[in-house]
Amino acid sequence: MKIAEYHSPVLFDECMQALILDPKGTYADCTLGGGGHSEGILTHLAPEGRLHSFDRDPEAIAYATKRLEGFKDQVTFHPVPFAELGHEVGPASLDGVLYDLGISSHQVDDDARGFTFQGSNPVDLRMDSRSDFSAQEWLRTNSLDDMARAFKENADLDRAYKLSANIQSVISDLKTPILPVHLRAATEKTYPDRIRDLNSILARIFQAIRMEVNGEMEQIRVSMRSAVEALKKGGRLVVISYHSVEDRTVKLVCSEFERTCLCPPQSPVCMCGGHHQKLKKVLRKPGLPTAEEIARNPRARSAKLRVYERV
Ligand SMILES: C[S@@+](CC[C@H](N)C(=O)[O-])C[C@H]1O[C@@H](n2cnc3c(N)ncnc32)[C@H](O)[C@@H]1O
């Protein structure tokens, strides 16, 4: 498979510039994917520089291991969820941590992975296909309330309860795996007045289920808190997000570490010493892809880059 077919890295130059301040340093790429950003980091490093690359998808690890063969003395692969970062690297050991959140083009494009509403294979949505909890289990075992909450919170879908009820009615007697057409039928029934928007609604439904199946927001929260502890002073935290719930989670976690004072808001005077700040913003506003990048790689269109520095 050609490299660009697996995945084209987004905001590549901007990430390299923001992340690598010391070419002899040690870095972590928490979302290896096809290895585009990892390869960029390794290319910028001096021979003493080191990289830890994480991905929970064994296909990504296998593909990128081959791609990065020439750098094998400098890169260590971690085939685990990035929430494990704190167990895999020591405190104050990293000069930069990169997250390029979400899924790779390969995961969406390979119909057998069951990530796309346009596919013909069972809806799956597991980043790690060895996990025993796929979208099939999520759809079959959830209560109506939990399903509706996921559609509302993860994808801001209106009629979330009606949609959940329609999905449950379509799949309740199904003896075969749930296919994209079954979710399409429930979506058509829920939004008969929005048939022209159906594909974008389905994309949001799939995104909402994917976020639940992979515990995505909890992974971000746990991992980014560990990343703050794993960074050396002056080290960089560089994050690309692709939708508003991801971006909000990134901002919320980082805001915990931007505060100097940890006293409760009702406290009339500071009792904590006021020296708790661990992160400061490097970019006041998020970095966005250029029109030229979006034309070349439409998957970059919703990307937002946030950069923080460990203080
Ligand atoms: C957008 S792609 C990264 C693409 C990569 N930057 C490149 O240049 O090819 C996101 C990757 O992160 C992985 N991923 C997402 N969440 C993860 C998590 N919680 N733990 C480990 N890997 C994760 C996905 O499996 C996917 O391969």
The ligand as a MOL file (V3000), in Angstrom:
LIG
                    3D

  0  0  0     0  0            999 V3000
M  V30 BEGIN CTAB
M  V30 COUNTS 27 29 0 0 0
M  V30 BEGIN ATOM
M  V30 1 C -5.4680 10.3580 12.9700 0
M  V30 2 S -4.6590 8.8240 13.1480 0 CHG=1
M  V30 3 C -2.9660 9.2880 13.3310 0
M  V30 4 C -2.2590 9.4460 12.0350 0
M  V30 5 C -0.7790 9.7000 12.1830 0
M  V30 6 N -0.5230 10.9520 12.8260 0
M  V30 7 C -0.0770 9.6320 10.8460 0
M  V30 8 O 0.6820 10.5560 10.5300 0
M  V30 9 O -0.2750 8.6510 10.1070 0 CHG=-1
M  V30 10 C -5.0510 8.3520 14.7850 0
M  V30 11 C -4.4180 7.0370 15.2240 0
M  V30 12 O -4.4360 7.0330 16.6450 0
M  V30 13 C -4.8420 5.7840 17.1010 0
M  V30 14 N -5.5110 6.0150 18.3800 0
M  V30 15 C -6.6230 6.7520 18.6020 0
M  V30 16 N -6.9450 6.7260 19.9010 0
M  V30 17 C -5.9970 5.9710 20.5150 0
M  V30 18 C -5.7740 5.5910 21.8720 0
M  V30 19 N -6.6030 5.9580 22.8520 0
M  V30 20 N -4.6900 4.8470 22.1520 0
M  V30 21 C -3.8220 4.4770 21.1690 0
M  V30 22 N -4.0030 4.7830 19.8660 0
M  V30 23 C -5.0760 5.5350 19.5480 0
M  V30 24 C -5.7700 5.2400 16.0370 0
M  V30 25 O -5.7830 3.8180 16.0770 0
M  V30 26 C -5.1310 5.7960 14.7450 0
M  V30 27 O -4.2390 4.8750 14.1920 0
M  V30 END ATOM
M  V30 BEGIN BOND
M  V30 1 1 1 2
M  V30 2 1 2 3
M  V30 3 1 2 10
M  V30 4 1 3 4
M  V30 5 1 4 5
M  V30 6 1 5 6
M  V30 7 1 5 7
M  V30 8 2 7 8
M  V30 9 1 7 9
M  V30 10 1 10 11
M  V30 11 1 11 12
M  V30 12 1 11 26
M  V30 13 1 12 13
M  V30 14 1 13 14
M  V30 15 1 13 24
M  V30 16 1 14 15
M  V30 17 1 14 23
M  V30 18 2 15 16
M  V30 19 1 16 17
M  V30 20 1 17 18
M  V30 21 2 17 23
M  V30 22 1 18 19
M  V30 23 2 18 20
M  V30 24 1 20 21
M  V30 25 2 21 22
M  V30 26 1 22 23
M  V30 27 1 24 25
M  V30 28 1 24 26
M  V30 29 1 26 27
M  V30 END BOND
M  V30 END CTAB
M  END
